[in-house]
């Protein structure tokens, strides 16, 4: 029923998005109009910061910057293992690049709370649980400038969220061995975010497919297929893996194996490509499936991280 509802919305709204002129890219006025329609819907302080503050007994919590939209309200945090050693491989977990993708944020935090200490003998762990706190509070894919942080991981990035994280790693010269970036694909991708993207860029969106289930996005240049397989095997014990569509694709991209597609992560400015890690993956959970609930999605994200680490431990 949800799939049909989303499709009906798209068909009924293709002719005109409520902001801008059809066929013309947005300027500053349209972006300001879009921003004026956004509102706070949940609390970064209560749902994220308080949980991070509770981790200080076992982990180092680092404030690596703040968003200029409100520097008091939106500080940025990394959580690192205390026993950091140069002879250990460095693992990065990121969540909340898209603030609306809840299980990415909460899954990163849950991993630290419940599983991370079990891997600190083998690895140095560094976790950025919520890269886009304004997006988390307003349940948005974009930042206030109508920019997608997950298309902005490149030099001189215009997105503060992306620039702040890259700056930290550049300043501290941290070489990442493996990077797990936690995401979701939701029904609002079709009902809210793709229509807005189509209007902003004046480019017709060709793919409106939303897979029902979990899948991974690897790197076309460095797919590390066995690594992706190990993660899928771990996650399928928790939740269902998205099947391919009738064309053998997910979100318009051919499968490389069960539950896995590949993107050019660095060329597209994706978070999963900014470190040039030897092993990298981006998770995609589908929280709107009738087969799951919020808790299942969070646990699936944790299973993706532990599946990745269990594979890497054996190398």
LINFEN-V135295 format. One record per pair of residues at least 4 apart in sequence whose C-alpha atoms are under 8 Angstrom apart, sorted by the first residue. I is the first residue (numbers start at 0). J is the second residue. D is the distance in whole Angstrom. If there is no record, write none. Layout:
[[I & J & D] [I & J & D]]
This chain:
[[0 & 4 & 6] [1 & 5 & 6] [1 & 186 & 8] [1 & 287 & 8] [2 & 6 & 6] [2 & 186 & 8] [3 & 7 & 6] [4 & 8 & 6] [5 & 9 & 6] [5 & 186 & 7] [5 & 189 & 6] [5 & 190 & 6] [6 & 10 & 6] [6 & 189 & 8] [7 & 11 & 6] [8 & 12 & 6] [8 & 190 & 6] [9 & 13 & 6] [9 & 189 & 7] [9 & 190 & 7] [9 & 194 & 8] [12 & 16 & 7] [13 & 194 & 8] [14 & 21 & 8] [15 & 21 & 6] [16 & 21 & 7] [16 & 194 & 7] [16 & 195 & 7] [16 & 198 & 6] [18 & 29 & 6] [18 & 32 & 7] [18 & 33 & 7] [18 & 198 & 7] [19 & 23 & 7] [19 & 24 & 8] [19 & 25 & 6] [19 & 29 & 6] [19 & 198 & 7] [19 & 199 & 8] [20 & 24 & 8] [20 & 198 & 8] [21 & 198 & 7] [21 & 201 & 7] [22 & 198 & 7] [22 & 201 & 5] [22 & 202 & 8] [23 & 198 & 8] [23 & 199 & 8] [23 & 200 & 7] [23 & 201 & 5] [24 & 198 & 7] [24 & 199 & 5] [24 & 200 & 5] [24 & 201 & 5] [25 & 29 & 5] [25 & 30 & 7] [25 & 198 & 7] [25 & 199 & 5] [25 & 200 & 7] [25 & 201 & 8] [26 & 30 & 6] [27 & 31 & 6] [28 & 32 & 6] [29 & 33 & 6] [30 & 34 & 6] [30 & 144 & 7] [30 & 145 & 6] [31 & 35 & 6] [31 & 144 & 8] [32 & 36 & 7] [33 & 37 & 7] [33 & 145 & 8] [34 & 143 & 6] [34 & 144 & 8] [34 & 145 & 8] [37 & 137 & 7] [38 & 137 & 6] [39 & 136 & 5] [39 & 137 & 5] [39 & 138 & 8] [40 & 136 & 6] [40 & 137 & 5] [40 & 138 & 7] [41 & 46 & 8] [41 & 135 & 8] [41 & 136 & 5] [41 & 137 & 7] [42 & 46 & 6] [42 & 47 & 8] [42 & 136 & 6] [43 & 47 & 5] [43 & 48 & 6] [43 & 73 & 8] [43 & 132 & 6] [43 & 133 & 8] [43 & 135 & 7] [43 & 136 & 6] [44 & 48 & 5] [44 & 49 & 6] [44 & 72 & 8] [45 & 49 & 6] [45 & 50 & 8] [46 & 50 & 7] [47 & 51 & 6] [47 & 104 & 8] [47 & 105 & 8] [47 & 129 & 8] [48 & 52 & 6] [49 & 53 & 6] [50 & 54 & 7] [50 & 108 & 7] [51 & 55 & 8] [51 & 60 & 8] [51 & 78 & 8] [51 & 108 & 7] [52 & 60 & 8] [54 & 58 & 6] [54 & 59 & 8] [54 & 60 & 8] [54 & 112 & 7] [55 & 59 & 6] [55 & 60 & 6] [57 & 80 & 8] [57 & 81 & 7] [58 & 78 & 6] [58 & 79 & 6] [58 & 80 & 5] [58 & 81 & 5] [59 & 78 & 6] [59 & 79 & 5] [59 & 80 & 6] [59 & 81 & 6] [60 & 76 & 7] [60 & 77 & 6] [60 & 78 & 5] [60 & 79 & 6] [61 & 76 & 5] [61 & 77 & 5] [61 & 78 & 6] [61 & 79 & 8] [62 & 74 & 7] [62 & 75 & 6] [62 & 76 & 5] [62 & 77 & 7] [63 & 74 & 8] [63 & 75 & 6] [63 & 76 & 6] [63 & 77 & 7] [63 & 163 & 7] [63 & 164 & 8] [63 & 167 & 7] [64 & 74 & 6] [64 & 75 & 5] [64 & 76 & 8] [64 & 163 & 6] [65 & 69 & 8] [65 & 70 & 5] [65 & 71 & 8] [65 & 73 & 6] [65 & 74 & 4] [65 & 75 & 5] [66 & 70 & 5] [66 & 73 & 6] [66 & 74 & 6] [66 & 75 & 8] [66 & 159 & 7] [66 & 160 & 7] [68 & 73 & 8] [69 & 73 & 6] [70 & 74 & 6] [73 & 132 & 6] [73 & 133 & 7] [75 & 129 & 8] [75 & 130 & 7] [75 & 132 & 8] [76 & 127 & 6] [76 & 128 & 7] [76 & 129 & 8] [77 & 125 & 7] [77 & 126 & 6] [77 & 127 & 5] [77 & 128 & 7] [78 & 125 & 6] [78 & 126 & 5] [78 & 127 & 6] [78 & 128 & 8] [79 & 83 & 8] [79 & 123 & 8] [79 & 124 & 6] [79 & 125 & 4] [79 & 126 & 6] [80 & 116 & 8] [80 & 119 & 7] [80 & 123 & 6] [80 & 124 & 6] [80 & 125 & 7] [82 & 119 & 7] [82 & 123 & 8] [83 & 87 & 8] [83 & 123 & 5] [84 & 123 & 7] [87 & 121 & 7] [87 & 122 & 5] [87 & 123 & 6] [88 & 121 & 8] [88 & 122 & 5] [88 & 123 & 6] [88 & 175 & 7] [88 & 176 & 6] [89 & 122 & 6] [89 & 123 & 5] [89 & 124 & 6] [89 & 125 & 7] [89 & 173 & 8] [89 & 174 & 7] [89 & 175 & 5] [89 & 176 & 5] [89 & 177 & 7] [90 & 122 & 7] [90 & 123 & 6] [90 & 124 & 5] [90 & 125 & 6] [90 & 175 & 6] [90 & 176 & 6] [90 & 177 & 5] [90 & 178 & 6] [91 & 124 & 6] [91 & 125 & 5] [91 & 126 & 6] [91 & 127 & 8] [91 & 175 & 7] [91 & 177 & 6] [91 & 178 & 5] [91 & 179 & 6] [92 & 107 & 7] [92 & 124 & 8] [92 & 125 & 6] [92 & 126 & 5] [92 & 127 & 6] [92 & 128 & 8] [92 & 178 & 6] [92 & 179 & 5] [92 & 180 & 6] [92 & 181 & 8] [92 & 304 & 8] [93 & 103 & 8] [93 & 107 & 7] [93 & 126 & 6] [93 & 127 & 5] [93 & 128 & 6] [93 & 129 & 7] [93 & 130 & 7] [93 & 178 & 8] [93 & 179 & 6] [93 & 180 & 5] [93 & 181 & 6] [94 & 103 & 5] [94 & 104 & 5] [94 & 106 & 8] [94 & 107 & 6] [94 & 127 & 6] [94 & 128 & 5] [94 & 129 & 5] [94 & 130 & 6] [94 & 180 & 6] [94 & 181 & 5] [94 & 182 & 7] [95 & 99 & 7] [95 & 100 & 6] [95 & 101 & 7] [95 & 103 & 6] [95 & 104 & 5] [95 & 128 & 6] [95 & 129 & 4] [95 & 130 & 5] [95 & 131 & 6] [95 & 132 & 8] [95 & 135 & 7] [95 & 181 & 7] [95 & 182 & 7] [96 & 129 & 7] [96 & 130 & 5] [96 & 131 & 5] [96 & 148 & 6] [96 & 149 & 6] [96 & 160 & 8] [96 & 182 & 8] [96 & 270 & 8] [97 & 130 & 8] [97 & 131 & 6] [97 & 134 & 7] [97 & 135 & 8] [97 & 139 & 7] [97 & 140 & 5] [97 & 141 & 7] [97 & 147 & 8] [97 & 148 & 7] [97 & 149 & 7] [97 & 182 & 7] [98 & 104 & 8] [98 & 129 & 7] [98 & 130 & 8] [98 & 131 & 5] [98 & 132 & 6] [98 & 133 & 7] [98 & 134 & 4] [98 & 135 & 4] [98 & 136 & 7] [98 & 137 & 8] [98 & 138 & 6] [98 & 139 & 6] [98 & 140 & 6] [98 & 141 & 8] [99 & 134 & 6] [99 & 135 & 5] [99 & 136 & 8] [99 & 137 & 8] [99 & 138 & 4] [99 & 139 & 5] [99 & 140 & 6] [100 & 104 & 7] [100 & 135 & 8] [100 & 138 & 8] [100 & 140 & 8] [100 & 182 & 6] [100 & 183 & 5] [100 & 184 & 8] [100 & 185 & 8] [101 & 105 & 6] [101 & 135 & 8] [101 & 183 & 8] [102 & 106 & 5] [102 & 107 & 8] [102 & 181 & 8] [102 & 182 & 7] [102 & 183 & 7] [102 & 284 & 8] [102 & 293 & 7] [102 & 296 & 6] [102 & 297 & 5] [102 & 300 & 7] [103 & 107 & 6] [103 & 128 & 8] [103 & 180 & 8] [103 & 181 & 5] [103 & 182 & 5] [103 & 183 & 7] [103 & 297 & 7] [103 & 300 & 7] [104 & 108 & 6] [104 & 128 & 5] [104 & 129 & 5] [104 & 181 & 8] [105 & 109 & 6] [105 & 128 & 7] [105 & 297 & 6] [106 & 110 & 6] [106 & 181 & 8] [106 & 296 & 8] [106 & 297 & 5] [106 & 298 & 7] [106 & 299 & 8] [106 & 300 & 5] [106 & 301 & 6] [107 & 111 & 7] [107 & 126 & 7] [107 & 127 & 8] [107 & 128 & 5] [107 & 181 & 8] [107 & 300 & 7] [107 & 301 & 7] [108 & 112 & 6] [108 & 128 & 6] [109 & 113 & 6] [109 & 114 & 8] [109 & 297 & 7] [109 & 298 & 8] [109 & 301 & 7] [110 & 114 & 5] [110 & 115 & 6] [110 & 301 & 5] [110 & 304 & 8] [111 & 115 & 5] [111 & 116 & 7] [114 & 118 & 7] [114 & 305 & 8] [115 & 119 & 7] [115 & 124 & 8] [118 & 122 & 6] [118 & 308 & 8] [119 & 123 & 6] [119 & 124 & 7] [121 & 312 & 7] [129 & 135 & 8] [130 & 160 & 6] [130 & 161 & 8] [130 & 164 & 8] [131 & 135 & 6] [131 & 142 & 8] [131 & 148 & 8] [131 & 160 & 6] [132 & 136 & 6] [133 & 137 & 6] [133 & 139 & 8] [133 & 142 & 7] [133 & 143 & 8] [134 & 138 & 5] [134 & 139 & 5] [134 & 140 & 6] [134 & 141 & 7] [134 & 142 & 6] [135 & 139 & 7] [140 & 147 & 6] [140 & 192 & 7] [141 & 145 & 5] [141 & 146 & 5] [141 & 147 & 5] [141 & 148 & 7] [142 & 146 & 5] [142 & 147 & 6] [142 & 148 & 7] [142 & 158 & 8] [146 & 151 & 8] [146 & 158 & 7] [147 & 151 & 7] [147 & 158 & 8] [148 & 152 & 7] [148 & 158 & 6] [148 & 160 & 6] [148 & 161 & 6] [149 & 161 & 8] [149 & 268 & 7] [149 & 269 & 5] [149 & 270 & 6] [150 & 267 & 6] [150 & 268 & 5] [150 & 269 & 5] [150 & 270 & 8] [151 & 156 & 6] [151 & 157 & 7] [151 & 158 & 6] [151 & 161 & 6] [151 & 268 & 5] [151 & 269 & 7] [151 & 270 & 8] [152 & 156 & 6] [152 & 161 & 6] [152 & 162 & 7] [152 & 165 & 8] [152 & 265 & 8] [152 & 268 & 4] [152 & 269 & 6] [152 & 270 & 6] [152 & 272 & 8] [152 & 273 & 6] [153 & 162 & 8] [153 & 268 & 6] [153 & 273 & 7] [154 & 162 & 8] [155 & 162 & 7] [156 & 161 & 7] [156 & 162 & 6] [157 & 162 & 7] [158 & 162 & 6] [159 & 163 & 6] [160 & 164 & 7] [161 & 165 & 6] [161 & 270 & 8] [162 & 166 & 6] [163 & 167 & 6] [164 & 168 & 7] [165 & 169 & 6] [165 & 273 & 8] [166 & 170 & 6] [167 & 171 & 6] [168 & 172 & 6] [168 & 173 & 6] [169 & 173 & 7] [174 & 274 & 7] [174 & 276 & 8] [175 & 274 & 6] [175 & 275 & 8] [175 & 276 & 5] [175 & 277 & 8] [176 & 276 & 5] [176 & 277 & 5] [176 & 278 & 6] [177 & 276 & 5] [177 & 277 & 6] [177 & 278 & 4] [177 & 279 & 5] [178 & 271 & 7] [178 & 274 & 8] [178 & 276 & 6] [178 & 278 & 6] [178 & 279 & 5] [178 & 280 & 7] [179 & 271 & 7] [179 & 279 & 6] [179 & 280 & 5] [179 & 281 & 6] [179 & 282 & 7] [179 & 304 & 7] [179 & 307 & 8] [180 & 270 & 7] [180 & 271 & 6] [180 & 279 & 8] [180 & 280 & 6] [180 & 281 & 5] [180 & 282 & 6] [181 & 281 & 6] [181 & 282 & 5] [181 & 283 & 7] [181 & 300 & 7] [182 & 281 & 7] [182 & 282 & 5] [182 & 283 & 5] [182 & 284 & 7] [183 & 282 & 7] [183 & 283 & 4] [183 & 284 & 4] [183 & 285 & 6] [183 & 286 & 7] [184 & 188 & 7] [184 & 209 & 7] [184 & 210 & 8] [184 & 283 & 6] [184 & 284 & 6] [184 & 285 & 5] [184 & 286 & 8] [185 & 189 & 8] [185 & 209 & 7] [185 & 285 & 6] [185 & 286 & 6] [185 & 287 & 6] [186 & 190 & 7] [186 & 209 & 7] [186 & 287 & 7] [187 & 191 & 5] [187 & 192 & 6] [188 & 192 & 5] [188 & 193 & 6] [189 & 193 & 5] [189 & 194 & 7] [189 & 207 & 6] [190 & 194 & 7] [191 & 195 & 6] [192 & 196 & 6] [193 & 197 & 6] [193 & 204 & 7] [194 & 198 & 6] [194 & 204 & 8] [195 & 199 & 6] [196 & 200 & 6] [196 & 201 & 8] [196 & 202 & 8] [197 & 201 & 5] [197 & 202 & 5] [197 & 203 & 6] [197 & 204 & 6] [198 & 202 & 7] [206 & 250 & 6] [206 & 251 & 6] [207 & 250 & 7] [208 & 249 & 7] [208 & 250 & 5] [208 & 251 & 7] [209 & 249 & 8] [209 & 250 & 6] [210 & 241 & 6] [210 & 242 & 7] [210 & 243 & 8] [210 & 244 & 8] [210 & 249 & 6] [210 & 250 & 7] [210 & 285 & 7] [211 & 240 & 8] [211 & 241 & 5] [211 & 242 & 7] [211 & 285 & 6] [211 & 288 & 6] [212 & 238 & 8] [212 & 239 & 5] [212 & 240 & 5] [212 & 241 & 4] [212 & 242 & 7] [212 & 284 & 6] [212 & 285 & 5] [212 & 288 & 7] [213 & 234 & 8] [213 & 238 & 7] [213 & 239 & 6] [213 & 240 & 5] [213 & 241 & 5] [213 & 258 & 7] [213 & 282 & 7] [213 & 283 & 6] [213 & 284 & 5] [213 & 285 & 6] [214 & 231 & 8] [214 & 240 & 6] [214 & 241 & 6] [214 & 258 & 5] [214 & 259 & 6] [214 & 260 & 8] [214 & 282 & 6] [214 & 283 & 5] [214 & 284 & 7] [215 & 227 & 7] [215 & 231 & 8] [215 & 258 & 6] [215 & 259 & 5] [215 & 260 & 6] [215 & 280 & 7] [215 & 281 & 6] [215 & 282 & 5] [215 & 283 & 6] [216 & 259 & 6] [216 & 260 & 5] [216 & 261 & 5] [216 & 262 & 7] [216 & 280 & 6] [216 & 281 & 5] [216 & 282 & 6] [216 & 283 & 8] [217 & 221 & 8] [217 & 222 & 5] [217 & 223 & 8] [217 & 227 & 7] [217 & 259 & 7] [217 & 260 & 6] [217 & 261 & 4] [217 & 262 & 6] [217 & 264 & 8] [217 & 279 & 7] [217 & 280 & 5] [217 & 281 & 6] [218 & 222 & 5] [218 & 223 & 8] [218 & 261 & 5] [218 & 262 & 5] [218 & 263 & 6] [218 & 264 & 6] [218 & 272 & 8] [218 & 279 & 7] [218 & 280 & 7] [219 & 261 & 5] [219 & 262 & 5] [219 & 263 & 5] [219 & 264 & 7] [220 & 263 & 7] [221 & 277 & 8] [221 & 278 & 8] [222 & 261 & 7] [223 & 227 & 7] [223 & 278 & 7] [223 & 279 & 8] [224 & 228 & 6] [225 & 229 & 6] [226 & 230 & 7] [226 & 278 & 7] [226 & 307 & 7] [226 & 310 & 7] [227 & 231 & 6] [227 & 259 & 7] [227 & 280 & 7] [227 & 307 & 8] [228 & 232 & 6] [229 & 233 & 6] [229 & 306 & 6] [229 & 307 & 7] [229 & 310 & 6] [230 & 234 & 6] [230 & 302 & 8] [230 & 303 & 5] [230 & 304 & 8] [230 & 305 & 8] [230 & 306 & 5] [230 & 307 & 5] [231 & 235 & 6] [231 & 240 & 8] [231 & 258 & 7] [231 & 303 & 7] [231 & 306 & 8] [232 & 236 & 7] [232 & 306 & 8] [233 & 237 & 8] [233 & 302 & 6] [233 & 303 & 6] [233 & 305 & 8] [233 & 306 & 5] [234 & 238 & 6] [234 & 239 & 8] [234 & 240 & 8] [234 & 299 & 6] [234 & 300 & 8] [234 & 302 & 5] [234 & 303 & 6] [234 & 306 & 7] [235 & 239 & 6] [235 & 240 & 6] [237 & 295 & 7] [237 & 298 & 7] [237 & 299 & 6] [237 & 302 & 7] [238 & 291 & 7] [238 & 295 & 7] [238 & 296 & 8] [238 & 299 & 6] [240 & 258 & 6] [241 & 258 & 6] [242 & 249 & 8] [242 & 257 & 8] [242 & 258 & 7] [243 & 247 & 5] [243 & 248 & 5] [243 & 249 & 6] [243 & 254 & 7] [243 & 258 & 8] [244 & 248 & 5] [244 & 249 & 6] [247 & 253 & 6] [247 & 254 & 7] [248 & 252 & 5] [248 & 253 & 4] [248 & 254 & 6] [249 & 253 & 6] [249 & 254 & 7] [249 & 260 & 7] [252 & 260 & 6] [252 & 261 & 8] [253 & 260 & 6] [254 & 258 & 7] [254 & 259 & 6] [254 & 260 & 5] [254 & 261 & 8] [255 & 259 & 6] [255 & 260 & 5] [255 & 261 & 7] [256 & 260 & 7] [263 & 267 & 6] [264 & 268 & 6] [264 & 269 & 5] [264 & 270 & 8] [264 & 271 & 6] [264 & 272 & 5] [265 & 269 & 6] [265 & 271 & 8] [265 & 272 & 4] [265 & 273 & 6] [268 & 272 & 7] [268 & 273 & 7] [269 & 273 & 7] [271 & 279 & 6] [271 & 280 & 7] [271 & 281 & 6] [272 & 276 & 8] [272 & 279 & 8] [282 & 300 & 7] [282 & 303 & 7] [284 & 296 & 6] [284 & 299 & 8] [284 & 300 & 8] [285 & 296 & 8] [286 & 291 & 7] [286 & 292 & 7] [286 & 293 & 7] [286 & 296 & 6] [287 & 291 & 7] [287 & 292 & 8] [288 & 292 & 8] [291 & 295 & 6] [291 & 296 & 7] [292 & 296 & 6] [293 & 297 & 6] [294 & 298 & 6] [295 & 299 & 6] [296 & 300 & 6] [297 & 301 & 7] [298 & 302 & 6] [299 & 303 & 6] [300 & 304 & 7] [301 & 305 & 6] [302 & 306 & 6] [303 & 307 & 6] [304 & 308 & 6] [305 & 309 & 6] [306 & 310 & 6] [307 & 311 & 6] [308 & 312 & 6] [309 & 313 & 7] [310 & 314 & 7]]
